[in-house]
Amino acid sequence: MEKTTSNPLSTEPIGKLLCKYSIPTTLTLLVNYLYNIADQIFVGQGVGITGMAATNVAFPLTIVTIAIALMLGDGCAANLNLCLGRKDQETADKVISHTLTLLLIAGLLLGVLGSIFAENIVLLFGATETSFQDALDYTRIIVWGLPFLLFSSLLASVIRADGNPQFTMKCMMLGAAINLILDPIFIFGLHMGVVGAAIATVIGQVAAGSLCLLHLRHLQTVRIHKEWLRPTACITLRILKLGIPSFLTQIMTALVQVTMNNLMKQYGATTPYGSDVALSVYGALMKVYQIAHAMFVGVSSATQPINGYNFGAKCYDRVRKTYRMASMIALMISVGWFAIYQIFPRVIGMLFVADNAVYLDACAYIFRLYMLGFFVYGLHMTTSSFFQSIGQPVKALTLPLVRQAVVLIPLSLILSAQFGLAGALLAVPVADGVSFLLSLLFIKHEFHKWRQAGWLQIKESAG
């Protein structure tokens, strides 16, 4: 009798699998974001509020780079999981080979275009007159680390799908350790200010990205073939189709930050805090927010190999159980971070600047309003990841697109014109509430269709 080899994704307990994939991914992202958090802390302590405003202005470049990485990486990983679930090894090998070529092209373009348009970028991203030169100096250096940030962030998804998420975590930890060691040396020891912070960041990113590239020869479930390195429209579109939701989610995040940077600059000037303080506080908020975001991405991305494989293998009950468990975890994280932001805004602010009363007052005001709806934030991320993993990119894209492009950005512009800085901040909890309700509607409708099709063995009342 022929024996079929079982895949752990179809047999191991879901809670164990979520831990296996989410913890290394979360730690990898935390370490990745630590580059920017460390820069912000050291710059805040060593340079001051103007330096913090400068590094915040450049931060959307990091988000854009990660957006491209997630588009190619998540698109590749989703296709790998679906192909391997269907036992289609040849297509899986084509996908990874195409992805490598697209990765190298995108990395080259990031470095070159970022260097050429650095001055335009910092002006567009909201630099004030006092922070402009520091922002420009910082940006002109970090753009050369962006290709390596792209390599490590993209390959994290691929290596995770290959079943070795711990490796990327180790690479990121090495890069972050280098950055943490060099930051105080360059900023305090050599008095290099934001330039020193940028150099430390680039060196760490080069180390992490290079190690991830070298690991490609050791992939276990797929192989890179020279004859498939030349991209074709068919495979490229397959990758982009499932990666576009991740890309647009991050691009919308970058657009939100650019919009908010400019609103902090414009309407912060009409408050007792001033433009530079409002801009630097928003930067501190977003840096710490990245810690929470890493947890959400870790949980939601951990569901992708589980859902993708089991959906391809037609184990639909297991897919639904994975979604429910991940969503409960995400909502628990949401509530926890909501409490932290509401109770400890000044404590968070003191990590960056401890001796400025106006700055700390602005932290309490801005943090609490901006994060007012955060307790429901996590559901839209696990729901979007669910639809992406089962090959429904339109629904996966709709959730972040509605939250950020349809609700948050227009509403922040409208409310800020009427209520100033408070209006801009209050647009965020409204968008969080809308995305939560839309997620519930989408998932209930999807599981209802599954029950009608007879895909679910256990019939329950709620999706």
matplotlib code that plots the C-alpha trace (Angstrom):
import matplotlib.pyplot as plt

x = [0.0, 1.4, 2.2, 1.7, 4.3, 2.5, 3.4, 3.5, 1.3, -1.5, -0.9, 0.7, -1.5, -2.4, -1.4, 2.1, 2.4, 1.3, 4.0, 6.6, 6.0, 4.9, 7.5, 10.6, 8.8, 7.8, 11.3, 12.7, 10.5, 11.2, 14.9, 14.3, 12.4, 15.0, 17.3, 14.9, 13.9, 17.6, 18.4, 15.4, 16.4, 20.1, 19.4, 16.8, 19.4, 22.4, 21.0, 17.6, 14.1, 15.3, 17.3, 14.3, 12.2, 14.8, 14.9, 11.1, 11.0, 13.1, 11.2, 8.6, 11.5, 11.9, 8.2, 8.3, 11.3, 9.5, 6.4, 8.3, 9.9, 6.5, 5.0, 7.6, 8.3, 4.7, 3.7, 6.4, 5.7, 2.0, 2.6, 5.1, 2.7, -0.1, 2.1, 3.7, 0.2, -0.8, 2.6, 3.5, 7.3, 8.2, 6.1, 7.4, 10.9, 10.0, 8.5, 11.6, 13.9, 11.8, 11.7, 15.5, 15.8, 13.0, 14.7, 18.0, 16.4, 14.3, 17.3, 19.3, 16.5, 15.9, 19.5, 19.9, 16.6, 16.8, 20.2, 19.1, 15.9, 16.9, 16.3, 12.8, 12.0, 12.7, 10.7, 7.8, 7.9, 7.4, 10.8, 10.6, 13.1, 15.0, 15.1, 15.7, 19.5, 19.7, 16.9, 18.8, 22.1, 20.4, 18.5, 21.5, 23.2, 20.4, 19.3, 22.4, 21.3, 17.8, 18.7, 20.0, 17.0, 15.0, 17.0, 16.5, 12.9, 11.9, 13.9, 12.4, 9.1, 10.7, 12.9, 9.9, 7.8, 10.8, 10.4, 13.3, 12.1, 14.8, 17.5, 16.2, 15.7, 19.4, 20.4, 18.3, 19.6, 23.2, 22.4, 20.6, 23.4, 25.9, 23.6, 23.2, 26.9, 27.8, 25.1, 26.5, 30.0, 29.2, 26.7, 28.3, 31.9, 32.7, 30.0, 28.6, 25.0, 22.4, 25.1, 26.6, 23.1, 22.6, 26.0, 25.4, 22.0, 23.5, 26.3, 23.8, 21.5, 24.4, 25.3, 21.8, 20.9, 24.1, 23.6, 20.0, 21.2, 23.9, 21.3, 19.4, 21.7, 20.5, 16.7, 15.1, 11.8, 12.6, 15.6, 16.7, 17.4, 19.4, 17.1, 14.2, 16.0, 14.8, 11.3, 8.3, 5.0, 3.0, 5.1, 5.8, 2.1, 1.4, 3.8, 2.5, -1.1, -0.7, 1.8, 0.1, -2.2, 0.9, 2.5, -0.4, -1.0, 2.5, 2.4, -0.8, 1.0, 3.8, 1.2, -0.5, 2.8, 3.7, 0.2, 0.5, 4.0, 2.7, -0.3, 1.9, 4.1, 1.1, -1.2, 1.4, 2.5, -0.9, -0.6, 1.6, 3.9, 5.1, 5.9, 9.1, 7.8, 4.6, 6.6, 9.1, 6.4, 4.5, 7.9, 8.3, 4.8, 5.3, 8.6, 7.0, 3.9, 6.2, 6.7, 3.0, 2.8, 5.5, 3.4, 0.4, 2.4, 4.0, 0.7, -1.0, 2.0, 2.3, -1.2, -0.1, 1.9, -0.7, -3.7, -2.1, -1.0, -4.3, -6.5, -4.5, -4.9, -8.7, -8.5, -11.0, -11.9, -8.2, -8.0, -11.0, -9.6, -6.3, -8.0, -10.1, -7.2, -4.9, -7.7, -8.2, -4.5, -4.4, -7.3, -5.6, -2.5, -4.6, -6.2, -2.8, -1.2, -4.2, -3.8, -0.1, -0.6, -3.4, -1.7, 2.0, 2.3, 4.8, 6.9, 7.2, 8.1, 10.9, 12.7, 13.5, 13.6, 13.4, 14.0, 11.5, 8.1, 6.4, 7.5, 6.1, 2.8, 2.6, 3.3, 0.3, -2.0, -1.0, -0.5, -3.9, -6.0, -4.2, -4.5, -8.0, -9.4, -6.4, -8.2, -9.9, -6.9, -5.6, -8.6, -8.2, -4.6, -5.4, -8.5, -6.4, -3.7, -6.4, -7.7, -4.2, -3.2, -6.2, -5.6, -8.2, -6.0, -8.9, -10.6, -7.2, -6.4, -9.8, -9.5, -6.3, -7.3, -10.6, -9.0, -6.2, -7.0, -10.7, -11.2, -8.0, -6.2, -9.3, -10.8, -7.6, -7.5, -11.2, -11.2, -7.8, -9.2, -12.1, -10.5, -6.7, -4.3, -7.0, -9.1, -6.1, -5.5, -9.1, -9.4, -7.3, -9.7, -12.6, -10.6, -9.8, -13.5, -14.5, -11.9, -12.9, -16.6, -15.7, -13.4, -16.3, -18.6, -16.1, -15.2, -18.8, -19.7, -16.7, -17.4, -21.1, -20.1, -17.9, -20.7, -23.0, -20.4, -20.1, -16.5, -16.9, -17.6, -18.7, -21.5, -21.4, -23.4, -20.6, -17.8]
y = [0.0, 3.4, 5.7, 9.4, 11.6, 14.1, 17.7, 19.3, 22.1, 19.6, 17.6, 19.6, 21.5, 24.9, 26.7, 25.1, 26.1, 29.7, 29.9, 28.3, 30.8, 33.9, 34.2, 34.2, 36.5, 38.9, 38.9, 39.4, 42.4, 43.8, 43.6, 45.2, 48.1, 48.3, 50.0, 53.0, 52.9, 52.9, 55.7, 57.7, 57.1, 57.9, 60.9, 62.2, 61.9, 63.1, 65.6, 66.6, 67.3, 68.6, 65.5, 63.3, 65.3, 64.7, 60.9, 60.8, 62.6, 59.8, 56.9, 56.5, 55.4, 52.4, 51.7, 51.9, 49.5, 47.0, 47.4, 46.3, 43.5, 42.3, 42.5, 40.2, 38.2, 37.5, 37.0, 34.5, 32.7, 32.5, 30.9, 28.5, 27.4, 26.9, 25.1, 22.8, 22.0, 20.9, 19.0, 21.3, 21.4, 22.8, 25.9, 26.5, 26.4, 28.9, 31.2, 31.4, 31.8, 34.7, 36.3, 36.4, 38.4, 40.8, 41.3, 42.3, 44.7, 46.3, 46.7, 48.5, 50.9, 51.8, 52.8, 54.8, 56.6, 57.3, 58.9, 61.0, 62.3, 62.6, 66.4, 66.1, 63.2, 65.0, 68.0, 65.9, 63.9, 67.0, 68.4, 71.8, 74.6, 73.7, 69.9, 70.0, 69.8, 67.0, 65.1, 65.4, 64.3, 61.3, 60.3, 60.6, 57.9, 55.5, 55.1, 53.0, 50.6, 50.2, 47.5, 45.3, 46.1, 44.9, 41.7, 40.8, 41.8, 39.9, 36.8, 36.6, 35.6, 33.1, 31.5, 31.3, 29.5, 27.2, 26.2, 28.0, 31.2, 31.1, 31.9, 35.3, 36.1, 35.4, 37.6, 40.5, 40.2, 40.4, 43.5, 45.1, 44.3, 46.0, 49.0, 49.2, 49.0, 51.6, 54.2, 55.4, 55.3, 57.4, 59.8, 60.3, 59.2, 60.7, 63.4, 62.6, 63.3, 62.0, 61.1, 58.7, 57.2, 56.7, 55.0, 52.6, 51.7, 51.0, 48.8, 46.7, 46.4, 45.3, 42.5, 41.2, 41.4, 39.7, 36.7, 36.2, 36.3, 33.7, 31.4, 31.0, 28.1, 26.2, 26.3, 22.9, 22.8, 24.7, 25.2, 28.2, 27.3, 29.4, 28.8, 30.3, 33.4, 35.4, 36.8, 35.9, 37.7, 34.7, 33.9, 37.6, 38.3, 35.3, 36.7, 40.3, 39.1, 37.6, 40.2, 43.4, 43.5, 43.5, 46.2, 48.5, 48.0, 49.2, 52.0, 53.2, 53.2, 55.3, 57.7, 58.0, 58.9, 61.5, 63.0, 63.1, 64.5, 67.4, 67.9, 67.9, 70.5, 72.6, 72.4, 71.7, 75.3, 76.5, 74.7, 75.4, 72.5, 73.9, 72.1, 70.4, 69.0, 67.7, 66.2, 64.6, 63.2, 61.7, 60.1, 58.6, 57.3, 55.6, 54.1, 52.5, 51.6, 49.5, 47.1, 46.5, 46.2, 43.6, 41.5, 41.8, 41.0, 38.0, 36.5, 37.3, 36.1, 33.0, 32.0, 32.2, 29.0, 27.1, 28.5, 28.3, 24.7, 23.5, 25.4, 23.9, 20.5, 21.2, 21.0, 23.9, 23.3, 23.7, 26.9, 28.4, 27.3, 28.9, 32.2, 32.2, 31.5, 34.1, 36.7, 36.2, 36.6, 39.8, 41.3, 40.5, 42.3, 45.3, 45.6, 45.4, 48.1, 50.3, 50.2, 51.0, 54.0, 55.4, 54.8, 55.4, 58.1, 60.2, 57.1, 56.2, 59.8, 59.8, 57.1, 59.7, 63.0, 63.1, 66.8, 68.7, 69.4, 70.7, 67.6, 65.2, 67.2, 66.7, 62.9, 62.6, 64.5, 63.0, 59.4, 59.1, 60.6, 58.8, 55.4, 55.8, 53.0, 50.7, 48.0, 46.7, 47.2, 43.7, 42.0, 43.7, 42.4, 38.7, 39.0, 40.5, 37.9, 35.1, 36.2, 36.7, 33.1, 31.5, 33.3, 36.2, 39.3, 41.7, 41.1, 41.1, 44.5, 46.0, 46.1, 48.1, 50.2, 51.2, 51.9, 54.1, 55.4, 55.7, 56.7, 57.7, 60.0, 61.9, 62.2, 63.5, 66.3, 67.1, 67.1, 68.9, 71.8, 72.1, 71.1, 71.5, 68.9, 67.1, 66.5, 65.0, 62.6, 61.6, 60.4, 57.3, 55.7, 56.3, 54.4, 51.6, 51.1, 51.0, 48.4, 46.3, 46.2, 45.6, 42.6, 41.0, 41.4, 39.9, 36.9, 36.1, 36.1, 34.0, 31.2, 31.3, 30.4, 27.6, 26.1, 26.3, 24.6, 21.8, 22.6, 22.8, 19.6, 21.5, 24.0, 26.9, 30.1, 32.7, 33.1]
z = [0.0, -1.0, 1.9, 1.5, 3.3, 5.6, 5.8, 9.3, 8.0, 7.6, 10.8, 13.6, 16.1, 14.8, 18.0, 17.7, 14.1, 14.8, 17.4, 15.2, 12.4, 14.2, 16.9, 14.6, 12.1, 14.9, 16.3, 12.8, 12.2, 15.7, 15.0, 11.6, 13.1, 15.9, 13.4, 13.2, 16.9, 17.9, 15.6, 17.0, 20.6, 20.1, 17.9, 20.4, 23.3, 21.2, 18.8, 20.1, 18.7, 15.4, 14.8, 15.7, 13.2, 10.6, 11.0, 11.1, 7.7, 6.2, 7.7, 4.9, 2.7, 5.0, 4.7, 0.9, 0.8, 3.0, 0.8, -2.2, -0.2, 1.0, -2.5, -4.0, -0.8, 0.2, -3.4, -3.8, -0.5, -1.1, -4.5, -3.1, -0.4, -2.8, -5.3, -2.7, -1.3, -4.9, -5.3, -8.2, -7.7, -11.1, -10.8, -7.2, -8.5, -11.3, -8.8, -6.5, -9.6, -10.9, -7.5, -7.2, -10.4, -9.5, -6.1, -7.6, -10.1, -7.4, -5.0, -7.7, -8.5, -4.9, -4.3, -7.5, -7.5, -3.8, -4.2, -7.2, -5.7, -2.0, -1.8, -3.4, -1.1, 2.2, 1.0, 0.0, 3.3, 5.4, 6.5, 8.3, 7.6, 10.8, 10.1, 6.3, 6.3, 8.9, 7.0, 3.7, 5.2, 6.8, 3.7, 1.3, 3.4, 4.2, 0.6, 0.0, 2.7, 1.3, -1.2, 1.6, 3.7, 0.7, 0.5, 4.1, 4.3, 1.1, 1.8, 5.2, 3.6, 1.3, 3.9, 6.2, 3.5, 3.1, 6.8, 8.4, 9.9, 12.6, 10.1, 9.1, 12.8, 13.4, 10.4, 11.6, 15.1, 13.8, 11.8, 14.7, 17.1, 14.7, 14.5, 18.3, 18.9, 16.2, 16.9, 20.3, 18.9, 15.9, 17.6, 21.0, 20.6, 17.1, 17.3, 13.9, 14.7, 12.2, 9.7, 12.2, 12.9, 9.1, 8.7, 11.6, 10.1, 6.6, 8.0, 9.9, 6.9, 4.6, 7.1, 7.4, 3.7, 2.6, 4.9, 3.6, 0.0, 0.8, 2.3, -1.0, -2.0, 1.1, 0.5, 1.3, -0.6, -3.7, -6.0, -8.1, -11.8, -14.1, -17.0, -15.0, -13.8, -16.8, -15.8, -17.9, -17.8, -16.6, -13.5, -12.6, -12.7, -10.4, -7.9, -8.1, -8.0, -4.5, -3.4, -4.4, -1.2, 1.0, -1.2, -1.2, 2.5, 3.2, 0.6, 2.1, 5.5, 3.9, 2.4, 5.8, 7.4, 4.7, 5.1, 8.8, 8.7, 6.7, 8.9, 12.0, 10.3, 9.3, 12.2, 14.9, 14.3, 15.5, 18.9, 21.9, 20.8, 17.5, 14.2, 15.1, 18.4, 16.8, 14.0, 16.3, 18.6, 15.7, 14.7, 18.2, 18.1, 14.8, 15.9, 19.0, 16.9, 14.7, 17.7, 17.8, 14.0, 14.1, 16.4, 14.0, 11.0, 12.8, 13.6, 10.3, 8.2, 10.2, 9.0, 5.3, 5.0, 7.1, 5.2, 1.8, 2.2, 3.7, 1.3, -1.6, 0.1, 0.6, 4.4, 4.8, 8.5, 9.4, 7.4, 9.3, 12.7, 11.9, 11.0, 14.2, 16.5, 14.8, 15.0, 18.7, 19.3, 17.2, 19.1, 22.4, 21.2, 20.1, 23.5, 25.2, 23.1, 23.4, 27.2, 27.0, 24.8, 26.9, 30.3, 29.6, 26.8, 28.7, 29.7, 26.0, 25.1, 27.7, 25.8, 23.2, 25.0, 28.8, 29.7, 27.6, 29.3, 26.1, 24.2, 26.9, 27.0, 23.2, 23.6, 26.0, 23.7, 20.4, 21.5, 23.2, 20.4, 17.6, 19.3, 20.5, 18.4, 18.5, 20.5, 17.3, 15.0, 14.6, 13.0, 9.6, 9.3, 10.0, 7.7, 4.9, 5.3, 5.2, 1.8, 0.5, 1.5, -0.2, -3.5, -3.2, -3.6, -4.3, -0.9, 0.8, -0.8, -0.1, 3.7, 4.0, 1.0, 2.6, 6.0, 4.7, 1.3, 1.5, 5.1, 6.9, 4.5, 3.2, 6.7, 8.2, 5.6, 6.1, 9.9, 10.2, 8.1, 10.6, 14.0, 13.4, 14.9, 16.9, 13.7, 11.9, 14.9, 15.4, 11.8, 12.8, 15.3, 12.9, 10.2, 12.7, 13.5, 9.9, 9.0, 11.9, 10.8, 7.2, 8.2, 10.1, 7.1, 4.7, 6.8, 7.7, 4.0, 3.0, 5.5, 4.7, 1.1, 2.3, 4.3, 1.3, -0.8, 1.8, 2.5, 6.2, 8.2, 11.4, 11.0, 13.3, 13.5, 13.1, 10.6]

ax = plt.figure().add_subplot(projection="3d")
ax.plot(x, y, z, "-o")
ax.set_aspect("equal")
plt.show()
